């Protein structure tokens, strides 16, 4: 009977769990709700935890606290996609719960599982049940009860994993889309695979990587920050970094709550980043100084949109390039789409999309390379928004994430940018513009399914719009034309097609001519996108 595990065993368990996920990531990818060829939850979670493994490899000893911090830091910087971001928060909560422990019993592990769940829920603005969140919560709550009777760690993990699998199997009853697709939640499955790998290691059978396709990743220092100066009820956006070993980020958060709103506090290894909107920045700083040393301070008067630098330690190396007012980052896949974004004035294109979600670190690197006071990020994919927002929290620059869910929304937002307007005015204009464009995608099915009463066979051409499967057939042109027809209404003025790498220019021109005949009163525009997997991206405004 194993009643306690030490740091070495914990390390081996996480490595085994990561390897088990890596070996089965294709299985998790195939659990995508839509039968499209770019399901990527398994890939995203595997890449996220691979960053944690690389950071873990830098820890020489087997101190449990050091192992936990490495796992937390690595997964935070490597987080890709919604599932990766949520996984990084689960690991972060787990790591926090085991700090200061010399060994772990079933009781300590249960608390860690539960804290991982609590941390993940706090990170998601609108938690959706029937996802990885449900699986981590229900298995975590079960673990807290199971540890009271079961002291054998192997039997304890067996029980927790049994509950996690049962929770996973219940996810289709909580999400209609899962039931219609005939699958369980992919993120939840990924989490269960990690747990099962951990158990296998504890049994003495650590799982090895079968398919070594490790990503080329690197680590950078973490500096935590969140800037979001929207609410002018409190006029001063105040942020600082506090170095302190005498107070936790949670305690600082409690102290700062009385001073204003828009409070964000993130801590890592004795460094606490605080952002708060207040009318008394002096009192905020005085209170913080009671607990340690202020490394950097920045106060912005939001009412006049003028930033006053009070103190900036660790100043960046002086640059001969004048800092411009606005900078732009966009995610895009396909040389044609990238060129269009460049023509709109985007400074940095992060190659990625459905087939490869950029990590938090990818966004951090892009942010560092742009010399601008205000940087707008256009994720252009709903599965990339969380990673972009996580980079915003970590960066010390003023980052504004426009939550574009697809490429057409990204283009529309950029069209509505006004270089003479303020940051807040531009953000409002861009956010409003997102509702003015309808978008669709045409790709092919990778499995048989039935959705929205539409029967789909593997290999069919399928049309998707606004999160719904709207058509299926054997002809790319026919499915595309039918999809456009469903998107067009009496207010539509422009139809824009972006054709992918698998469509010839001649084929695209022929389809445009057909649509111009069909919709005589609507302008039809055609551009080369070069995107993989998707024959056409469609925008209707």
C-alpha positions in Angstrom: 0.0 0.0 0.0 1.3 3.5 -1.0 0.2 6.1 1.5 2.6 8.9 0.5 4.4 10.1 -2.6 7.5 12.3 -2.7 8.7 14.8 -5.2 10.3 12.2 -7.5 7.2 10.2 -7.7 5.1 13.3 -8.4 7.5 14.3 -11.2 7.2 10.8 -12.7 3.5 10.8 -12.5 3.1 14.1 -14.4 5.6 13.0 -17.0 3.6 9.7 -17.4 0.4 11.7 -17.6 1.8 14.0 -20.2 3.1 11.1 -22.3 -0.3 9.4 -22.1 -2.0 12.5 -23.5 0.7 12.8 -26.2 0.2 9.2 -27.3 -3.6 9.7 -27.5 -3.9 13.3 -28.7 -5.2 12.1 -32.2 -8.0 10.3 -30.4 -8.9 13.4 -28.5 -8.7 15.5 -31.7 -11.3 13.3 -33.3 -13.8 14.1 -30.6 -14.4 17.5 -32.1 -18.1 18.3 -32.2 -18.0 19.3 -35.9 -16.7 16.5 -38.2 -14.1 18.8 -39.7 -10.5 17.9 -40.4 -9.0 20.2 -37.8 -10.2 19.1 -34.4 -7.3 20.2 -32.2 -8.1 19.8 -28.5 -5.8 16.9 -28.0 -3.0 18.7 -29.9 -3.5 21.9 -27.9 -3.6 20.2 -24.5 -0.5 18.1 -25.4 1.5 21.1 -26.5 0.5 23.0 -23.4 1.6 20.3 -21.1 4.8 19.8 -23.1 5.8 23.3 -22.1 5.3 22.2 -18.5 7.5 19.2 -19.0 10.3 21.3 -20.5 10.1 23.7 -17.5 10.0 20.7 -15.2 13.2 19.3 -16.8 15.0 22.4 -15.5 14.3 21.5 -11.9 17.3 19.6 -10.6 16.0 18.4 -7.3 12.8 16.7 -6.2 11.4 19.5 -4.1 7.6 19.3 -4.4 7.1 23.1 -4.3 9.7 23.6 -7.1 8.1 20.9 -9.2 4.7 22.5 -8.8 6.0 26.0 -9.7 7.7 24.7 -12.8 4.6 22.9 -14.0 2.5 26.0 -13.4 4.9 28.4 -15.2 5.5 26.1 -18.1 1.8 25.3 -18.8 0.9 29.0 -18.3 3.3 30.1 -21.0 2.6 27.2 -23.3 -1.2 27.4 -23.1 -2.8 26.9 -26.5 -6.5 27.2 -27.3 -9.3 27.2 -24.7 -8.6 23.7 -23.6 -4.9 24.5 -23.1 -5.6 27.6 -21.1 -8.1 25.8 -18.9 -5.5 22.9 -18.4 -2.9 25.5 -17.4 -5.2 26.9 -14.8 -6.0 23.4 -13.4 -2.2 22.7 -13.1 -1.7 26.2 -11.5 -4.3 25.5 -8.9 -2.9 22.0 -8.3 0.6 23.5 -7.8 -0.6 26.1 -5.4 -2.2 23.5 -3.2 1.0 21.4 -2.8 3.3 24.2 -2.0 5.4 23.6 1.1 4.7 19.8 1.2 7.4 17.2 1.7 5.2 14.4 0.6 1.6 14.0 -0.5 -1.2 11.7 0.9 -4.6 11.1 -0.5 -5.8 14.1 1.5 -3.2 16.4 -0.1 -3.9 15.1 -3.6 -7.6 15.6 -3.1 -7.1 19.2 -2.0 -4.9 19.7 -5.1 -7.4 18.3 -7.5 -10.1 20.4 -5.9 -8.0 23.6 -6.0 -7.2 22.9 -9.7 -10.9 22.8 -10.4 -11.6 26.0 -8.4 -8.8 27.9 -10.2 -10.0 26.8 -13.6 -13.6 27.9 -12.9 -12.3 31.4 -11.8 -10.4 31.8 -15.0 -13.4 31.3 -17.2 -15.8 34.2 -17.4 -18.8 32.0 -18.4 -18.2 28.4 -17.4 -20.0 25.9 -19.6 -21.0 22.6 -18.1 -20.5 19.4 -20.1 -16.9 20.4 -20.7 -13.5 19.7 -19.1 -14.7 22.0 -16.3 -17.4 19.6 -15.4 -15.0 16.6 -15.4 -12.4 18.4 -13.2 -15.0 19.7 -10.8 -17.0 16.5 -10.3 -13.8 14.4 -10.0 -12.3 16.9 -7.6 -15.4 17.0 -5.4 -15.4 13.2 -5.4 -11.7 13.1 -4.4 -12.4 15.3 -1.3 -14.9 12.7 -0.1 -13.0 9.6 -1.2 -9.8 10.6 0.7 -11.6 10.5 4.0 -11.9 6.7 3.7 -9.2 5.7 1.3 -5.6 6.1 2.3 -4.0 3.9 -0.4 -3.0 6.3 -3.1 -3.4 3.7 -5.9 -6.9 2.7 -4.9 -7.7 6.4 -4.3 -6.6 7.4 -7.8 -8.5 4.4 -9.3 -11.7 5.8 -7.6 -11.1 9.3 -8.8 -10.5 8.2 -12.3 -13.6 6.0 -12.3 -15.6 9.1 -11.3 -13.8 11.3 -13.9 -14.8 8.8 -16.6 -18.4 8.6 -15.4 -18.4 12.4 -15.4 -17.0 12.4 -18.9 -19.7 10.0 -20.1 -22.3 12.3 -18.7 -21.1 15.3 -20.7 -23.4 14.6 -23.7 -26.4 14.9 -21.4 -25.2 18.4 -20.5 -24.3 19.7 -24.0 -26.7 19.1 -26.8 -24.0 19.5 -29.4 -22.1 16.6 -27.9 -25.1 14.4 -28.0 -25.9 15.2 -31.6 -22.4 14.5 -32.6 -22.3 11.3 -30.7 -19.1 12.2 -28.8 -18.0 13.0 -25.2 -16.2 16.3 -24.4 -12.7 16.3 -25.9 -11.1 18.4 -23.2 -12.5 16.2 -20.5 -11.1 13.1 -22.3 -7.7 14.8 -22.4 -7.8 15.4 -18.6 -8.8 11.8 -17.9 -5.8 10.6 -20.0 -3.5 12.7 -17.9 -5.0 11.2 -14.7 -4.7 7.6 -16.1 -1.1 8.2 -17.0 -0.4 9.4 -13.5 -2.0 6.3 -12.0 0.0 4.1 -14.4 3.2 5.6 -13.1 2.2 5.1 -9.5 1.6 1.4 -10.3 5.2 1.2 -11.5 4.4 1.3 -15.2 5.3 4.8 -16.3 4.1 5.6 -19.9 6.7 6.4 -22.5 6.1 8.6 -25.5 5.3 6.5 -28.6 5.2 9.3 -31.1 7.8 11.9 -30.4 6.6 15.1 -32.1 7.6 17.4 -29.3 7.2 21.1 -30.2 10.2 23.4 -30.3 9.4 25.6 -27.3 11.3 28.0 -25.1 10.6 29.8 -21.9 10.6 33.5 -21.0 10.3 35.3 -17.8 6.8 35.9 -16.5 5.7 39.4 -15.7 2.0 39.5 -14.7 -0.2 42.3 -15.7 -3.7 43.1 -16.8 -4.8 46.5 -18.3 -8.4 47.2 -19.1 -9.2 50.9 -18.6 -12.9 50.8 -19.5 -14.8 52.0 -16.5 -14.2 55.7 -15.6 -16.1 55.6 -12.3 -12.6 55.4 -10.8 -10.3 57.7 -12.7 -6.8 56.3 -12.3 -5.7 53.0 -13.8 -3.0 52.1 -11.2 -0.7 49.1 -11.6 2.5 48.0 -9.8 4.7 45.1 -9.2 5.3 44.2 -5.6 8.2 42.1 -4.5 7.3 40.4 -1.2 7.8 37.2 0.6 5.5 38.2 3.5 2.1 38.4 1.8 0.3 36.3 -0.8 -1.5 37.5 -3.9 -4.8 36.6 -2.3 -4.1 38.7 0.7 -3.1 41.7 -1.5 -6.3 41.2 -3.5 -8.4 41.4 -0.3 -6.5 44.6 0.8 -7.0 46.3 -2.6 -10.7 45.5 -3.0 -11.7 48.6 -1.0 -9.9 51.1 -3.3 -11.9 50.6 -6.5 -12.8 48.2 -9.2 -11.3 46.3 -12.2 -9.0 44.6 -9.7 -6.6 42.0 -11.1 -3.9 40.4 -8.9 -1.6 37.7 -10.2 1.3 36.3 -8.2 4.3 34.1 -9.0 7.3 33.3 -6.9 7.3 36.3 -4.5 6.3 38.8 -7.3 2.8 40.1 -7.3 1.3 42.2 -10.1 -1.6 44.4 -9.2 -3.9 46.3 -11.5 -6.8 48.5 -10.0 -9.0 51.4 -11.1 -9.1 53.8 -8.2 -9.6 57.5 -7.2 -6.8 57.2 -4.6 -3.6 55.8 -6.3 -1.4 57.3 -3.5 -3.2 55.4 -0.8 -3.0 52.2 -2.9 0.8 52.5 -3.2 1.2 53.4 0.5 -0.7 50.3 1.5 1.3 48.1 -0.9 4.6 49.5 0.5 3.8 48.1 3.9 4.3 44.6 2.6 7.4 44.9 0.4 9.3 46.7 -2.4 7.6 48.3 -5.4 9.5 47.4 -8.6 7.4 49.2 -11.1 4.6 51.7 -10.9 2.4 53.1 -13.6 -0.6 55.4 -13.2 -2.9 56.4 -16.1 -5.5 59.2 -15.8 -8.2 57.5 -17.8 -10.5 60.5 -18.0 -8.0 62.4 -20.1 -6.5 59.3 -21.7 -3.1 60.4 -20.7 -0.5 58.1 -19.2 1.8 59.4 -16.5 4.8 57.3 -15.7 5.5 57.6 -12.0 8.3 55.1 -11.8 9.5 52.5 -14.3 12.3 50.2 -13.1 13.9 47.8 -15.4 13.3 50.2 -18.3 13.6 48.8 -21.8 16.7 49.5 -23.8 16.3 52.9 -25.5 15.2 52.5 -29.1 15.9 54.9 -32.0 12.5 54.0 -33.3 9.8 56.3 -32.1 7.1 54.6 -30.2 3.9 54.7 -32.2 0.4 55.1 -30.8 -1.1 51.8 -32.1 0.2 48.4 -33.0 -1.7 45.3 -34.3 -1.3 41.5 -34.0 -3.4 39.1 -36.0 -3.6 35.3 -36.2 -3.9 33.9 -39.7 -3.4 30.8 -41.7 -2.7 31.1 -45.4 -0.3 33.5 -47.3 -3.2 35.3 -49.0 -5.0 36.1 -45.8 -1.7 37.2 -44.2 -1.0 39.6 -47.1 -4.5 41.1 -46.6 -3.9 41.7 -42.9 -0.5 43.3 -43.8 -2.3 45.6 -46.2 -4.5 46.6 -43.3 -1.4 47.7 -41.4 -1.1 44.7 -39.1 2.5 44.7 -37.6 2.8 41.0 -36.7 1.1 37.9 -38.1 1.1 34.8 -35.9 0.7 31.8 -38.2 -2.0 29.7 -36.7 -5.7 29.0 -36.7 -7.8 25.9 -36.4 -5.0 23.5 -37.3 -2.5 25.1 -34.9 -3.5 27.4 -32.1 -0.8 29.8 -31.0 0.4 29.6 -27.4 0.4 32.4 -24.8 4.1 32.6 -25.4 3.6 33.2 -29.1 1.5 36.2 -28.3 4.0 37.4 -25.7 6.9 37.3 -28.2 4.8 39.2 -30.8 3.9 41.8 -28.2 7.6 42.3 -27.3 8.5 43.0 -30.9 6.0 45.8 -31.4 7.1 49.3 -30.3 3.6 50.8 -29.7 1.8 52.3 -26.7 -1.4 50.4 -27.4 -1.5 47.0 -29.1 -4.7 45.4 -30.5 -4.8 41.6 -30.9 -7.2 39.9 -33.3 -7.3 36.2 -32.5 -9.6 35.4 -35.4 -10.6 32.1 -33.9 -12.8 31.4 -30.8 -10.4 28.8 -29.6 -7.5 31.3 -29.5 -9.2 34.1 -27.6 -8.3 32.7 -24.2 -4.6 32.5 -25.0 -4.6 36.0 -26.2 -6.3 37.2 -23.1 -3.8 35.3 -20.9 -1.0 37.1 -22.8 -2.8 40.4 -22.0 -2.7 39.6 -18.3 1.0 38.7 -18.4 2.2 41.7 -20.5 3.1 45.0 -19.1 2.0 46.8 -22.2 -1.5 48.1 -22.9 -3.1 45.2 -24.7 -6.6 45.2 -26.1 -8.0 41.9 -27.3 -10.8 42.2 -29.8 -12.5 38.8 -29.6 -12.7 38.1 -33.3 -13.9 34.5 -33.8 -13.0 34.3 -37.5 -11.0 36.0 -40.2 -13.9 38.0 -41.7 -14.5 39.5 -38.2 -10.8 40.5 -38.1 -11.0 42.3 -41.4 -14.2 44.1 -40.4 -12.7 45.2 -37.1 -9.7 46.6 -38.9 -11.9 48.5 -41.4 -13.5 50.2 -38.5 -10.2 51.4 -36.9 -9.7 55.1 -36.8 -6.1 56.4 -36.2 -7.4 59.7 -34.9 -9.7 58.2 -32.3 -8.8 57.2 -28.8 -8.1 53.6 -27.7 -11.5 53.3 -26.0 -13.3 54.8 -29.0 -11.6 52.3 -31.3 -12.3 49.4 -29.1 -15.9 50.3 -28.9 -16.2 50.7 -32.7 -14.4 47.4 -33.4 -16.5 45.5 -30.9 -19.7 46.9 -32.4 -18.5 46.0 -35.9 -18.3 42.3 -35.0 -22.1 42.0 -35.1 -22.3 43.4 -38.6 -20.7 40.5 -40.4 -21.9 37.0 -40.9 -19.3 34.3 -41.7 -19.2 30.8 -43.0 -16.7 28.1 -43.9 -16.7 25.3 -46.4 -14.6 22.2 -45.7 -15.0 18.4 -45.7 -16.2 15.9 -43.1 -13.8 13.4 -41.5 -16.5 11.1 -40.1 -20.2 10.2 -40.4 -22.6 12.1 -38.3 -26.0 13.7 -38.1 -26.3 17.4 -37.0 -29.2 19.8 -37.3 -31.1 17.0 -39.0 -28.5 16.9 -41.8 -26.9 13.6 -42.5 -23.2 13.8 -43.2 -21.0 11.1 -44.7 -17.2 11.0 -44.3 -15.7 12.9 -47.2 -18.8 15.1 -47.8 -18.3 18.8 -48.4 -19.9 20.6 -45.5 -20.9 24.2 -44.9 -20.7 25.8 -41.4 -21.9 29.2 -40.3 -22.3 30.9 -37.0 -21.4 27.7 -35.1 -24.0 25.5 -37.0 -23.7 22.9 -39.6 -26.0 24.2 -42.4 -25.3 22.0 -45.4 -23.6 18.9 -46.8 -23.1 17.5 -50.3 -20.6 16.3 -52.9 -20.0 19.6 -54.7 -17.8 22.4 -53.3 -19.5 25.0 -55.5 -23.0 23.8 -54.7 -22.5 23.7 -50.9 -20.8 27.1 -51.0 -23.6 28.7 -53.0 -26.3 27.2 -50.7 -24.4 28.4 -47.6 -24.1 32.0 -49.1 -27.8 31.9 -49.8 -28.5 31.1 -46.1 -26.3 33.9 -44.9 -27.7 36.6 -47.2 -30.7 38.7 -46.1 -32.4 41.8 -47.3 -29.8 44.0 -45.7 -26.8 42.3 -47.2 -24.6 44.5 -49.4 -21.3 42.6 -49.9 -20.4 39.0 -50.3 -16.7 38.2 -49.9 -15.1 34.9 -50.7 -11.6 33.9 -49.7 -10.6 30.8 -51.6 -8.1 28.3 -50.1 -5.1 26.4 -51.3 -7.1 23.5 -52.7 -9.2 25.8 -55.0 -7.8 27.0 -58.3 -8.2 30.6 -59.4 -10.3 29.5 -62.3 -12.7 27.6 -60.1 -13.0 30.5 -57.7 -13.7 33.0 -60.5 -16.4 30.7 -61.9 -18.1 30.5 -58.5 -18.0 34.3 -58.2 -19.6 34.7 -61.6 -22.3 32.2 -60.6 -23.0 34.2 -57.3 -23.1 37.5 -59.2 -25.8 36.2 -61.4 -27.7 34.8 -58.4 -27.4 37.9 -56.3 -27.6 40.8 -58.8 -28.0 43.6 -56.2 -25.1 42.5 -54.0 -21.4 43.1 -54.7 -19.4 39.8 -54.8 -15.7 40.2 -54.0 -13.1 37.4 -54.4 -9.6 37.1 -52.8 -7.0 34.5 -52.6 -6.7 33.3 -48.9 -4.5 30.3 -49.3 -5.9 28.7 -46.1 -5.5 25.0 -45.7 -8.4 22.6 -45.2 -11.1 25.2 -45.9 -12.1 25.6 -49.5 -13.8 28.9 -48.9 -14.1 31.4 -46.0 -17.2 33.5 -46.6 -18.1 37.0 -45.3 -21.5 38.6 -45.7 -22.1 42.2 -44.7 
